[in-house]
Amino acid sequence: MAADGAQKRDFGGNAFKLGLFGMNCSGGLSLTKAPERWDASWENNLAAAKMADEAGLEFLLPIGRWHGYRGETDTQGTTFETLTWACGLLAATQRIRAFGTVHVAFINPVFAAKQMVTADHIGRGRFGLNIVSGWNPTEFGMFGVELKDHDDRYGYAEEWIQIVKRIWSETEPFDHDGKYFTLRGVLGKPKPFGGGRPILVSAGNSEMGRAFAARNVDCLFTAIPKLDGIPEKLGVFRSFTPAGQSREAFASAHLMCRGTRKEAEDYHHYIVHEQGDWEAAEYAANYRGKRPNSWMRDEKDIKARLISGAGYPIIGSYDDAVETMRKLKSIGIDGLACGMINYVRDMPAIRDELIPRMERAGLREKRREAA
């Protein structure tokens, strides 16, 4: 991934990686009215990031969101912009990687390349980029940007990231004449910290999305509607892996673990059926249904799934969760970007209950104390 002598950019040596997903957004991933739902204040984001860093988690992944899901809670209606969010958390942590999630249609690649290099130097090489082509017509309308068709959005994203890569690597000014950009005398200094470049990830569920990821990024984030078909789904992505390099695939998940399976299931019932924001779920299901993800087409109860947290549900005891992760690993998933009802409140149990079980199962190496 990095040039000879450059800083190595990867997620570390654990067999199964963990990260926090969506904590820059009010409510996180869940459409629930429960009073303990996530308050995405800066103080809470900072506390969760430090706890995740100390627990040895690999990454923090934000959601690029400009428009919430209405209802009583308006989940994700209040959000922090992700590049400045990453800068703040990188300055306050030691080992964990923080991503920026960038809608490429909303920001010029020359400007973005400079912003991301700044974040990378703040984190001494721990910044990563999550490339988003976008889908939400309301958000595109907020920016006055045309929402191109699906395949054309990926074409735009591919040209955008190729320009950024050149800015990060080339030492002489260059011109670019493409389908979407005409640029003259482009040059960026400084280069990314320590040589090489930030880790690049992309979420891709369609065939086009996975092919884009295969050509352009280091790690694929994908949705899991069900376990069947995942190895075939990942095959295209991994078939593009250069010799001597590894390609990882992560999935989004909603983690709801307790000491026993019944405790977890009872809590899930409380979050969804007693405290669910069904008005927001109705809005989200209808709105997203105009451009459904594959998991939405397969899901029988979309609204309940959206209230719970949208990602692959891991609801059960800590031992149940580890067994699920073992299955995911066996079919090609290398880690999870996890949503929680409350990241600060839930992290101690992840640290003290789940991670030690993962270590005993061989999914993670035993943690070492920070120097």
CORFEN-V670745 format. One record per backbone hydrogen bond with DSSP energy under -0.5 kcal/mol. NH is the residue of the N-H (numbers start at 0). CO is the residue of the C=O. If there is no record, write none. Layout:
# CORFEN-V670745
nh->NH co->CO
nh->NH co->CO
This chain:
# CORFEN-V670745
nh->5 co->2
nh->6 co->193
nh->9 co->7
nh->15 co->362
nh->16 co->333
nh->18 co->335
nh->19 co->58
nh->20 co->337
nh->21 co->60
nh->24 co->21
nh->25 co->77
nh->26 co->37
nh->27 co->24
nh->29 co->26
nh->30 co->305
nh->30 co->306
nh->31 co->29
nh->32 co->274
nh->36 co->33
nh->37 co->340
nh->39 co->37
nh->40 co->38
nh->44 co->40
nh->45 co->41
nh->46 co->42
nh->47 co->43
nh->48 co->44
nh->49 co->45
nh->50 co->46
nh->51 co->47
nh->52 co->48
nh->53 co->49
nh->54 co->50
nh->55 co->51
nh->55 co->52
nh->56 co->51
nh->57 co->17
nh->58 co->17
nh->59 co->96
nh->60 co->19
nh->61 co->59
nh->64 co->62
nh->68 co->74
nh->73 co->69
nh->75 co->25
nh->76 co->73
nh->78 co->76
nh->79 co->23
nh->84 co->80
nh->85 co->81
nh->86 co->82
nh->87 co->83
nh->88 co->84
nh->89 co->85
nh->90 co->86
nh->91 co->87
nh->92 co->88
nh->92 co->89
nh->96 co->57
nh->97 co->125
nh->98 co->59
nh->99 co->127
nh->101 co->99
nh->101 co->129
nh->102 co->100
nh->103 co->101
nh->103 co->131
nh->105 co->102
nh->106 co->103
nh->111 co->107
nh->112 co->108
nh->113 co->109
nh->114 co->110
nh->115 co->111
nh->116 co->112
nh->117 co->113
nh->118 co->114
nh->119 co->115
nh->120 co->116
nh->121 co->117
nh->122 co->118
nh->123 co->120
nh->124 co->119
nh->127 co->97
nh->128 co->198
nh->129 co->99
nh->130 co->128
nh->130 co->200
nh->131 co->101
nh->136 co->134
nh->139 co->135
nh->140 co->136
nh->141 co->137
nh->142 co->138
nh->143 co->139
nh->143 co->140
nh->144 co->139
nh->147 co->145
nh->152 co->148
nh->153 co->149
nh->154 co->150
nh->155 co->151
nh->156 co->152
nh->157 co->153
nh->158 co->154
nh->159 co->155
nh->160 co->156
nh->161 co->157
nh->162 co->158
nh->163 co->159
nh->164 co->160
nh->165 co->161
nh->166 co->162
nh->167 co->163
nh->168 co->164
nh->169 co->165
nh->173 co->185
nh->175 co->182
nh->177 co->175
nh->177 co->180
nh->182 co->175
nh->185 co->173
nh->194 co->191
nh->198 co->126
nh->200 co->128
nh->201 co->218
nh->202 co->130
nh->203 co->201
nh->203 co->220
nh->209 co->205
nh->210 co->206
nh->211 co->207
nh->212 co->208
nh->213 co->209
nh->214 co->210
nh->215 co->211
nh->216 co->212
nh->217 co->199
nh->218 co->199
nh->219 co->247
nh->220 co->201
nh->221 co->219
nh->221 co->249
nh->224 co->222
nh->229 co->226
nh->232 co->228
nh->233 co->229
nh->234 co->230
nh->234 co->231
nh->235 co->231
nh->237 co->233
nh->238 co->234
nh->239 co->235
nh->239 co->236
nh->240 co->237
nh->244 co->241
nh->247 co->217
nh->249 co->219
nh->250 co->334
nh->251 co->221
nh->252 co->336
nh->253 co->311
nh->254 co->252
nh->254 co->338
nh->255 co->253
nh->255 co->313
nh->257 co->315
nh->263 co->259
nh->264 co->260
nh->265 co->261
nh->266 co->262
nh->267 co->263
nh->268 co->264
nh->269 co->265
nh->270 co->266
nh->271 co->267
nh->272 co->268
nh->273 co->268
nh->273 co->269
nh->274 co->269
nh->275 co->271
nh->276 co->30
nh->277 co->275
nh->280 co->276
nh->281 co->277
nh->282 co->278
nh->283 co->279
nh->284 co->280
nh->285 co->281
nh->286 co->282
nh->287 co->283
nh->288 co->284
nh->289 co->285
nh->289 co->286
nh->290 co->287
nh->291 co->288
nh->296 co->292
nh->297 co->293
nh->298 co->294
nh->301 co->299
nh->304 co->300
nh->305 co->301
nh->306 co->302
nh->307 co->303
nh->308 co->304
nh->309 co->304
nh->310 co->308
nh->311 co->251
nh->313 co->253
nh->314 co->312
nh->315 co->255
nh->315 co->313
nh->317 co->257
nh->320 co->316
nh->321 co->317
nh->322 co->318
nh->323 co->319
nh->324 co->320
nh->325 co->321
nh->326 co->322
nh->327 co->323
nh->328 co->324
nh->329 co->325
nh->330 co->326
nh->330 co->327
nh->331 co->328
nh->332 co->327
nh->333 co->248
nh->334 co->248
nh->335 co->16
nh->336 co->250
nh->337 co->18
nh->337 co->335
nh->338 co->252
nh->345 co->341
nh->346 co->342
nh->347 co->343
nh->349 co->345
nh->350 co->346
nh->351 co->347
nh->352 co->348
nh->353 co->348
nh->354 co->349
nh->356 co->352
nh->357 co->353
nh->358 co->354
nh->359 co->355
nh->360 co->356
nh->361 co->358
nh->362 co->357
nh->363 co->357
